[in-house]
Every structure is written in C-alpha cells, then in structure tokens.
Amino acid sequence: MADPETDCRTVLNKLYLYLDGEISGEEFQVVAVHLEQCVSCFGHYGSEKDFKELIHRKCHESAVPEGLAERIRVNIRRVLDD
C-alpha cells in the first residue's frame, strides 16, 4: 500500500519531472517510494516512460525539418506571453 502521506495526484503531477531527472533529494525519494508501493501510479510511470523512450527513438531517426524548431520556439513564447 502507498504512503498515505503522499497522494497519487501529487506523484502524478511530478511524474515528468521525475522521469526527466529534474527533481532530486527528498522530493525524488518521496516519488520513488510511492511508485514502489502504488500499483496504479507505477502503471502510469511505466506507460509514460515507454512513451518518452518511443518519442526519443523516433526523433533521432530523421532530421528535423529546417525552421521547425524555431517555429516551435516562437509558438511557445506566444503562448507563454498570453
């Protein structure tokens, strides 16, 4: 059974940060322990990890079309500025 002090919503909200290695220390440990104990959250973790690995593999198979990266950056800036 998962740690009652750590709810699933909290863990799932931090899942991408955990997968990307963008959290550390106590926060990392809390997520790791919860994933070891919660079958449901561990299932989400496995699916998201597999998805990220698939995207990584597919993105390295071909070159990015010229100008695409800059168009994405411009669109992200536009959304963040709104």
N, CA, C and O atoms as a Tinker XYZ file with bonds, in Angstrom:
   328  protein
     1  N      0.847000   -1.190000    0.000000    73     2
     2  CA     0.000000    0.000000    0.000000    64     1     3
     3  C      0.884000    1.242000    0.000000    63     2     4     5
     4  O      1.932000    1.263000    0.645000    81     3
     5  N      0.462000    2.275000   -0.722000    73     3     6
     6  CA     1.232000    3.506000   -0.856000    64     5     7
     7  C      1.212000    4.302000    0.442000    63     6     8     9
     8  O      0.307000    4.169000    1.266000    81     7
     9  N      2.224000    5.121000    0.597000    73     7    10
    10  CA     2.346000    6.004000    1.753000    64     9    11
    11  C      1.138000    6.937000    1.801000    63    10    12    13
    12  O      0.914000    7.698000    0.859000    81    11
    13  N      0.355000    6.891000    2.882000    73    11    14
    14  CA    -0.845000    7.731000    2.958000    64    13    15
    15  C     -0.520000    9.216000    2.987000    63    14    16    17
    16  O     -1.396000   10.042000    2.728000    81    15
    17  N      0.725000    9.573000    3.298000    73    15    18
    18  CA     1.128000   10.973000    3.334000    64    17    19
    19  C      1.336000   11.539000    1.928000    63    18    20    21
    20  O      1.341000   12.756000    1.744000    81    19
    21  N      1.505000   10.679000    0.957000    73    19    22
    22  CA     1.741000   11.107000   -0.420000    64    21    23
    23  C      0.594000   10.625000   -1.278000    63    22    24    25
    24  O      0.431000    9.424000   -1.492000    81    23
    25  N     -0.210000   11.565000   -1.775000    73    23    26
    26  CA    -1.341000   11.129000   -2.589000    64    25    27
    27  C     -0.929000   10.947000   -4.049000    63    26    28    29
    28  O      0.070000   11.504000   -4.504000    81    27
    29  N     -1.701000   10.178000   -4.750000    73    27    30
    30  CA    -1.401000    9.839000   -6.142000    64    29    31
    31  C     -1.361000   11.079000   -7.025000    63    30    32    33
    32  O     -0.504000   11.176000   -7.904000    81    31
    33  N     -2.256000   12.014000   -6.815000    73    31    34
    34  CA    -2.289000   13.228000   -7.643000    64    33    35
    35  C     -0.958000   13.969000   -7.540000    63    34    36    37
    36  O     -0.432000   14.440000   -8.548000    81    35
    37  N     -0.418000   14.074000   -6.342000    73    35    38
    38  CA     0.871000   14.746000   -6.145000    64    37    39
    39  C      1.971000   14.035000   -6.927000    63    38    40    41
    40  O      2.782000   14.679000   -7.592000    81    39
    41  N      1.996000   12.719000   -6.846000    73    39    42
    42  CA     3.019000   11.935000   -7.550000    64    41    43
    43  C      2.853000   12.068000   -9.054000    63    42    44    45
    44  O      3.834000   12.289000   -9.764000    81    43
    45  N      1.640000   11.939000   -9.549000    73    43    46
    46  CA     1.416000   12.023000  -10.988000    64    45    47
    47  C      1.732000   13.412000  -11.533000    63    46    48    49
    48  O      2.165000   13.539000  -12.678000    81    47
    49  N      1.524000   14.450000  -10.733000    73    47    50
    50  CA     1.872000   15.808000  -11.155000    64    49    51
    51  C      3.386000   15.990000  -11.269000    63    50    52    53
    52  O      3.848000   16.869000  -11.997000    81    51
    53  N      4.151000   15.181000  -10.566000    73    51    54
    54  CA     5.615000   15.278000  -10.588000    64    53    55
    55  C      6.257000   14.206000  -11.455000    63    54    56    57
    56  O      7.484000   14.114000  -11.515000    81    55
    57  N      5.458000   13.405000  -12.117000    73    55    58
    58  CA     5.976000   12.251000  -12.843000    64    57    59
    59  C      6.963000   12.632000  -13.941000    63    58    60    61
    60  O      8.018000   12.009000  -14.059000    81    59
    61  N      6.642000   13.643000  -14.748000    73    59    62
    62  CA     7.571000   14.026000  -15.821000    64    61    63
    63  C      8.853000   14.616000  -15.257000    63    62    64    65
    64  O      9.933000   14.384000  -15.801000    81    63
    65  N      8.748000   15.364000  -14.190000    73    63    66
    66  CA     9.959000   15.892000  -13.546000    64    65    67
    67  C     10.827000   14.737000  -13.047000    63    66    68    69
    68  O     12.052000   14.770000  -13.164000    81    67
    69  N     10.185000   13.731000  -12.496000    73    67    70
    70  CA    10.890000   12.536000  -12.011000    64    69    71
    71  C     11.544000   11.800000  -13.178000    63    70    72    73
    72  O     12.719000   11.439000  -13.106000    81    71
    73  N     10.792000   11.577000  -14.242000    73    71    74
    74  CA    11.318000   10.864000  -15.403000    64    73    75
    75  C     12.475000   11.623000  -16.060000    63    74    76    77
    76  O     13.414000   11.014000  -16.573000    81    75
    77  N     12.399000   12.942000  -16.040000    73    75    78
    78  CA    13.430000   13.762000  -16.674000    64    77    79
    79  C     14.606000   14.049000  -15.749000    63    78    80    81
    80  O     15.557000   14.720000  -16.149000    81    79
    81  N     14.551000   13.546000  -14.513000    73    79    82
    82  CA    15.630000   13.785000  -13.563000    64    81    83
    83  C     15.708000   15.229000  -13.102000    63    82    84    85
    84  O     16.780000   15.719000  -12.748000    81    83
    85  N     14.571000   15.906000  -13.108000    73    83    86
    86  CA    14.540000   17.319000  -12.752000    64    85    87
    87  C     14.155000   17.566000  -11.298000    63    86    88    89
    88  O     14.028000   18.717000  -10.879000    81    87
    89  N     13.970000   16.508000  -10.534000    73    87    90
    90  CA    13.786000   16.659000   -9.090000    64    89    91
    91  C     14.837000   15.788000   -8.409000    63    90    92    93
    92  O     15.305000   14.797000   -8.969000    81    91
    93  N     15.184000   16.171000   -7.224000    73    91    94
    94  CA    16.203000   15.394000   -6.513000    64    93    95
    95  C     15.922000   15.432000   -5.018000    63    94    96    97
    96  O     14.943000   16.016000   -4.554000    81    95
    97  N     16.796000   14.803000   -4.306000    73    95    98
    98  CA    16.706000   14.815000   -2.859000    64    97    99
    99  C     15.447000   14.189000   -2.321000    63    98   100   101
   100  O     15.017000   13.126000   -2.769000    81    99
   101  N     14.859000   14.868000   -1.347000    73    99   102
   102  CA    13.686000   14.345000   -0.650000    64   101   103
   103  C     12.493000   14.167000   -1.593000    63   102   104   105
   104  O     11.764000   13.179000   -1.501000    81   103
   105  N     12.300000   15.132000   -2.499000    73   103   106
   106  CA    11.177000   15.042000   -3.433000    64   105   107
   107  C     11.298000   13.798000   -4.320000    63   106   108   109
   108  O     10.312000   13.097000   -4.550000    81   107
   109  N     12.496000   13.530000   -4.812000    73   107   110
   110  CA    12.756000   12.345000   -5.626000    64   109   111
   111  C     12.436000   11.089000   -4.828000    63   110   112   113
   112  O     11.776000   10.178000   -5.327000    81   111
   113  N     12.899000   11.047000   -3.607000    73   111   114
   114  CA    12.694000    9.887000   -2.741000    64   113   115
   115  C     11.226000    9.648000   -2.472000    63   114   116   117
   116  O     10.775000    8.502000   -2.482000    81   115
   117  N     10.468000   10.706000   -2.231000    73   115   118
   118  CA     9.027000   10.576000   -1.970000    64   117   119
   119  C      8.332000    9.944000   -3.175000    63   118   120   121
   120  O      7.516000    9.036000   -3.020000    81   119
   121  N      8.656000   10.425000   -4.373000    73   119   122
   122  CA     8.045000    9.880000   -5.587000    64   121   123
   123  C      8.476000    8.427000   -5.782000    63   122   124   125
   124  O      7.645000    7.569000   -6.080000    81   123
   125  N      9.761000    8.150000   -5.615000    73   123   126
   126  CA    10.278000    6.795000   -5.818000    64   125   127
   127  C      9.613000    5.797000   -4.868000    63   126   128   129
   128  O      9.221000    4.708000   -5.287000    81   127
   129  N      9.487000    6.158000   -3.616000    73   127   130
   130  CA     8.859000    5.268000   -2.630000    64   129   131
   131  C      7.399000    5.040000   -2.979000    63   130   132   133
   132  O      6.901000    3.917000   -2.898000    81   131
   133  N      6.708000    6.116000   -3.371000    73   131   134
   134  CA     5.297000    5.978000   -3.729000    64   133   135
   135  C      5.142000    5.046000   -4.928000    63   134   136   137
   136  O      4.253000    4.195000   -4.938000    81   135
   137  N      5.996000    5.200000   -5.935000    73   135   138
   138  CA     5.914000    4.349000   -7.121000    64   137   139
   139  C      6.174000    2.881000   -6.779000    63   138   140   141
   140  O      5.590000    1.989000   -7.394000    81   139
   141  N      7.033000    2.632000   -5.818000    73   139   142
   142  CA     7.301000    1.253000   -5.388000    64   141   143
   143  C      6.094000    0.635000   -4.705000    63   142   144   145
   144  O      5.911000   -0.582000   -4.740000    81   143
   145  N      5.273000    1.468000   -4.084000    73   143   146
   146  CA     4.175000    0.969000   -3.268000    64   145   147
   147  C      2.800000    1.060000   -3.916000    63   146   148   149
   148  O      1.863000    0.402000   -3.465000    81   147
   149  N      2.666000    1.860000   -4.962000    73   147   150
   150  CA     1.345000    2.101000   -5.562000    64   149   151
   151  C      1.313000    1.512000   -6.971000    63   150   152   153
   152  O      1.961000    2.023000   -7.885000    81   151
   153  N      0.562000    0.449000   -7.130000    73   151   154
   154  CA     0.475000   -0.249000   -8.413000    64   153   155
   155  C     -0.081000    0.668000   -9.505000    63   154   156   157
   156  O      0.403000    0.650000  -10.636000    81   155
   157  N     -1.077000    1.455000   -9.175000    73   155   158
   158  CA    -1.698000    2.345000  -10.156000    64   157   159
   159  C     -0.708000    3.390000  -10.665000    63   158   160   161
   160  O     -0.563000    3.570000  -11.874000    81   159
   161  N     -0.036000    4.070000   -9.761000    73   159   162
   162  CA     0.933000    5.095000  -10.163000    64   161   163
   163  C      2.118000    4.474000  -10.898000    63   162   164   165
   164  O      2.644000    5.061000  -11.843000    81   163
   165  N      2.536000    3.284000  -10.460000    73   163   166
   166  CA     3.637000    2.617000  -11.145000    64   165   167
   167  C      3.251000    2.272000  -12.585000    63   166   168   169
   168  O      4.089000    2.323000  -13.486000    81   167
   169  N      1.982000    1.923000  -12.797000    73   167   170
   170  CA     1.493000    1.662000  -14.152000    64   169   171
   171  C      1.572000    2.906000  -15.021000    63   170   172   173
   172  O      1.975000    2.832000  -16.182000    81   171
   173  N      1.185000    4.061000  -14.457000    73   171   174
   174  CA     1.298000    5.331000  -15.183000    64   173   175
   175  C      2.763000    5.629000  -15.486000    63   174   176   177
   176  O      3.106000    6.045000  -16.593000    81   175
   177  N      3.611000    5.414000  -14.505000    73   175   178
   178  CA     5.048000    5.643000  -14.674000    64   177   179
   179  C      5.584000    4.805000  -15.839000    63   178   180   181
   180  O      6.297000    5.320000  -16.700000    81   179
   181  N      5.240000    3.521000  -15.864000    73   179   182
   182  CA     5.717000    2.638000  -16.925000    64   181   183
   183  C      5.239000    3.087000  -18.297000    63   182   184   185
   184  O      6.005000    3.068000  -19.260000    81   183
   185  N      3.986000    3.487000  -18.392000    73   183   186
   186  CA     3.436000    3.951000  -19.675000    64   185   187
   187  C      4.121000    5.226000  -20.145000    63   186   188   189
   188  O      4.487000    5.349000  -21.314000    81   187
   189  N      4.291000    6.164000  -19.238000    73   187   190
   190  CA     4.928000    7.437000  -19.599000    64   189   191
   191  C      6.398000    7.230000  -19.959000    63   190   192   193
   192  O      6.910000    7.862000  -20.883000    81   191
   193  N      7.065000    6.354000  -19.236000    73   191   194
   194  CA     8.474000    6.059000  -19.532000    64   193   195
   195  C      8.594000    5.441000  -20.917000    63   194   196   197
   196  O      9.463000    5.834000  -21.696000    81   195
   197  N      7.736000    4.481000  -21.232000    73   195   198
   198  CA     7.743000    3.851000  -22.553000    64   197   199
   199  C      7.449000    4.873000  -23.646000    63   198   200   201
   200  O      8.080000    4.854000  -24.703000    81   199
   201  N      6.496000    5.761000  -23.395000    73   199   202
   202  CA     6.135000    6.792000  -24.371000    64   201   203
   203  C      7.313000    7.724000  -24.633000    63   202   204   205
   204  O      7.621000    8.029000  -25.785000    81   203
   205  N      7.970000    8.174000  -23.572000    73   203   206
   206  CA     9.131000    9.054000  -23.724000    64   205   207
   207  C     10.253000    8.362000  -24.492000    63   206   208   209
   208  O     10.916000    8.987000  -25.320000    81   207
   209  N     10.468000    7.085000  -24.225000    73   207   210
   210  CA    11.508000    6.343000  -24.936000    64   209   211
   211  C     11.164000    6.202000  -26.413000    63   210   212   213
   212  O     12.045000    6.305000  -27.266000    81   211
   213  N      9.889000    5.967000  -26.725000    73   211   214
   214  CA     9.453000    5.868000  -28.112000    64   213   215
   215  C      9.682000    7.193000  -28.842000    63   214   216   217
   216  O     10.221000    7.214000  -29.949000    81   215
   217  N      9.274000    8.280000  -28.223000    73   215   218
   218  CA     9.468000    9.605000  -28.821000    64   217   219
   219  C     10.956000    9.862000  -29.049000    63   218   220   221
   220  O     11.354000   10.344000  -30.109000    81   219
   221  N     11.761000    9.543000  -28.063000    73   219   222
   222  CA    13.211000    9.739000  -28.185000    64   221   223
   223  C     13.772000    8.955000  -29.376000    63   222   224   225
   224  O     14.551000    9.493000  -30.164000    81   223
   225  N     13.380000    7.703000  -29.504000    73   223   226
   226  CA    13.865000    6.878000  -30.624000    64   225   227
   227  C     13.411000    7.444000  -31.962000    63   226   228   229
   228  O     14.204000    7.556000  -32.897000    81   227
   229  N     12.139000    7.799000  -32.050000    73   227   230
   230  CA    11.585000    8.298000  -33.313000    64   229   231
   231  C     12.177000    9.647000  -33.698000    63   230   232   233
   232  O     12.364000    9.927000  -34.882000    81   231
   233  N     12.469000   10.476000  -32.714000    73   231   234
   234  CA    13.015000   11.804000  -33.000000    64   233   235
   235  C     14.461000   11.737000  -33.484000    63   234   236   237
   236  O     14.946000   12.679000  -34.110000    81   235
   237  N     15.136000   10.662000  -33.207000    73   235   238
   238  CA    16.524000   10.535000  -33.627000    64   237   239
   239  C     16.666000    9.774000  -34.940000    63   238   240   241
   240  O     17.781000    9.588000  -35.427000    81   239
   241  N     15.564000    9.336000  -35.515000    73   239   242
   242  CA    15.621000    8.585000  -36.757000    64   241   243
   243  C     15.766000    9.484000  -37.979000    63   242   244   245
   244  O     16.313000    9.056000  -38.995000    81   243
   245  N     15.292000   10.706000  -37.897000    73   243   246
   246  CA    15.392000   11.593000  -39.046000    64   245   247
   247  C     15.685000   13.015000  -38.582000    63   246   248   249
   248  O     15.500000   13.367000  -37.417000    81   247
   249  N     16.143000   13.809000  -39.523000    73   247   250
   250  CA    16.475000   15.197000  -39.220000    64   249   251
   251  C     15.195000   16.019000  -39.046000    63   250   252   253
   252  O     14.160000   15.719000  -39.642000    81   251
   253  N     15.289000   17.045000  -38.229000    73   251   254
   254  CA    14.181000   17.971000  -38.020000    64   253   255
   255  C     14.097000   18.872000  -39.250000    63   254   256   257
   256  O     15.117000   19.399000  -39.694000    81   255
   257  N     12.906000   19.056000  -39.802000    73   255   258
   258  CA    12.771000   19.940000  -40.958000    64   257   259
   259  C     13.285000   21.345000  -40.638000    63   258   260   261
   260  O     13.100000   21.853000  -39.532000    81   259
   261  N     13.926000   21.951000  -41.619000    73   259   262
   262  CA    14.502000   23.278000  -41.427000    64   261   263
   263  C     13.435000   24.266000  -40.965000    63   262   264   265
   264  O     12.353000   24.332000  -41.549000    81   263
   265  N     13.732000   25.020000  -39.937000    73   263   266
   266  CA    12.828000   26.042000  -39.426000    64   265   267
   267  C     11.807000   25.550000  -38.421000    63   266   268   269
   268  O     11.160000   26.367000  -37.765000    81   267
   269  N     11.637000   24.240000  -38.275000    73   267   270
   270  CA    10.615000   23.715000  -37.360000    64   269   271
   271  C     10.914000   24.090000  -35.914000    63   270   272   273
   272  O     10.026000   24.542000  -35.192000    81   271
   273  N     12.143000   23.908000  -35.497000    73   271   274
   274  CA    12.498000   24.208000  -34.106000    64   273   275
   275  C     12.226000   25.669000  -33.782000    63   274   276   277
   276  O     11.710000   25.977000  -32.708000    81   275
   277  N     12.565000   26.568000  -34.690000    73   275   278
   278  CA    12.322000   27.992000  -34.439000    64   277   279
   279  C     10.834000   28.306000  -34.408000    63   278   280   281
   280  O     10.393000   29.103000  -33.580000    81   279
   281  N     10.047000   27.695000  -35.297000    73   279   282
   282  CA     8.594000   27.914000  -35.270000    64   281   283
   283  C      7.996000   27.428000  -33.953000    63   282   284   285
   284  O      7.087000   28.062000  -33.417000    81   283
   285  N      8.488000   26.328000  -33.436000    73   283   286
   286  CA     8.008000   25.816000  -32.144000    64   285   287
   287  C      8.360000   26.799000  -31.035000    63   286   288   289
   288  O      7.523000   27.111000  -30.187000    81   287
   289  N      9.607000   27.291000  -31.040000    73   287   290
   290  CA    10.016000   28.268000  -30.016000    64   289   291
   291  C      9.136000   29.515000  -30.059000    63   290   292   293
   292  O      8.710000   30.006000  -29.014000    81   291
   293  N      8.861000   30.031000  -31.258000    73   291   294
   294  CA     8.019000   31.220000  -31.415000    64   293   295
   295  C      6.621000   30.956000  -30.862000    63   294   296   297
   296  O      6.061000   31.797000  -30.159000    81   295
   297  N      6.055000   29.789000  -31.178000    73   295   298
   298  CA     4.715000   29.458000  -30.682000    64   297   299
   299  C      4.688000   29.300000  -29.173000    63   298   300   301
   300  O      3.729000   29.715000  -28.523000    81   299
   301  N      5.725000   28.707000  -28.610000    73   299   302
   302  CA     5.797000   28.572000  -27.147000    64   301   303
   303  C      5.870000   29.945000  -26.500000    63   302   304   305
   304  O      5.170000   30.212000  -25.523000    81   303
   305  N      6.719000   30.823000  -27.041000    73   303   306
   306  CA     6.824000   32.178000  -26.484000    64   305   307
   307  C      5.475000   32.901000  -26.566000    63   306   308   309
   308  O      5.071000   33.589000  -25.629000    81   307
   309  N      4.791000   32.736000  -27.694000    73   307   310
   310  CA     3.496000   33.395000  -27.890000    64   309   311
   311  C      2.490000   32.897000  -26.837000    63   310   312   313
   312  O      1.759000   33.698000  -26.255000    81   311
   313  N      2.452000   31.610000  -26.600000    73   311   314
   314  CA     1.526000   31.044000  -25.597000    64   313   315
   315  C      1.885000   31.527000  -24.204000    63   314   316   317
   316  O      1.005000   31.891000  -23.423000    81   315
   317  N      3.188000   31.533000  -23.885000    73   315   318
   318  CA     3.609000   31.974000  -22.553000    64   317   319
   319  C      3.352000   33.449000  -22.323000    63   318   320   321
   320  O      3.100000   33.863000  -21.192000    81   319
   321  N      3.411000   34.246000  -23.376000    73   319   322
   322  CA     3.187000   35.680000  -23.240000    64   321   323
   323  C      1.707000   36.043000  -23.100000    63   322   324   325
   324  O      1.372000   37.120000  -22.607000    81   323
   325  N      0.819000   35.134000  -23.538000    73   323   326
   326  CA    -0.635000   35.400000  -23.448000    64   325   327
   327  C     -1.151000   35.345000  -22.061000    63   326   328
   328  O     -2.345000   35.547000  -21.838000    81   327
